Amino acid sequence: MVYQTEFVTQAELAALQIYLNHGGTEILDSAASLSKDEYGNKHKQSLTQGKGQLINLNGKADLDEIRQVALKASAQGLPEVTFKEENGTQHKSCNWRVVKQTDGSYLVSSLNLGKHNADLTIGLMGNKPIQVTDLFTQNALKPQFSLMPSGVKLLKVVVK
C-alpha cells in the first residue's frame, strides 16, 4: 500500500516493480504517488502490473475505503481458518500461524504472548463444521478453548 508518497528514488521504484513482477500486489492511493524522484523530477517510467496486481485508486478515497480495497486484495491469500479472541483487554495477545496441508486439513499453532488467559474460538469461513485435534496430546478439542499466558497449542483442524 502506497499512501500519499509522491517522491521515491529510482531504486525504490525498481524494487516495487520487481515485487509486482514476482506476483505481488501493490495499491496506489492516487496517480501522484510514486510519480517523482527524490529531487522532484517526474519519473520516466511508472509501475506496470507484471505478474502481480497493481491497483490504482483515484486519490479521493478515504482511509476506510482504502482499507476495504486492501482487505479485498489480500483476502485471496488468507487461510479459511478464523479466530476470535477474548482476553479481558482491547488488545489481541495470541499469535497464530496457519498452514494448509496437502490433505485439506490445517496445521495451526497458537502462542499466548499476553498476561491474561485468552478465550479462543477457532472456525472456518462460511461456518463449516470442523474437528480440532490437539497434536501435543492427540486429544480431540472443542473449537472454543482457553490458553493461559505463555501457553502454546499445536492443532490439526479438519473440515467435517
Secondary structure by P-SEA (a helix, b strand, c coil): cccccccccaaaaaaaaaaaaabbbbbbcccccccccccccccccccccccbbbbbccccccaaaaaaaaaaaaccccccbbbbbbcccccccbbbbbbbccccbbbbbbbbccccccbbbbbcccccccccccccccccccccccccccbbbbbbbbcc
